[in-house]
């Protein structure tokens, strides 16, 4: 079997896929996410981006199954993507502190002419955060490539009070959604448990 192509350079997506013995290779998709317009539907938005990423790899890996994903943080009509800079990351946590928000990940799996997409939502409640805590958080943890400017894993979870849904979705790759989509191509993650 040819290796699964995971269209992402995310260390978190690599970590999640490494839970299984399914052979895979990470490749960076060449896709401009800015061309996708947000039409106030976060599920459609993340699926459109993950689909664009998958299509950008299709010509290079015609025989492989390709898996791509896109994750955003969303609250009251506003998308919190990867922060532009530290002030942007600070503003995100300032707005999200003490409040519920949603994390959406769109997952696409394609091979040749066959493709499937699915979005997953996880609701997250943050603790109330002071300006000092936010600055300290960003000085200690890598926020640069994370939607909303935060990480849920390890010490990053200090800001999270409650979660409703898939933990791994917040990390950037919902395991059960991936499982369901890969099943459509005859791959059962249960067969690849380590």
Secondary structure, DSSP 8 states (H G I E B T S, - for coil): ---EEE----HHHHHHHTTB---EEE------GGGS---S-HHHHHHHHHHHHHHHHHTT-TTS-EEEEEEEEEETTEEE-B-SSHHHHHHHHHHHTTSEEEEEEEEEEEETTEEEEEEEEEEEEE----HHHHHHHHHHS--TTSBTT---SGGGGGGEEEEES-HHHHHT--HHHHHHHHHTTT--GGGGB-
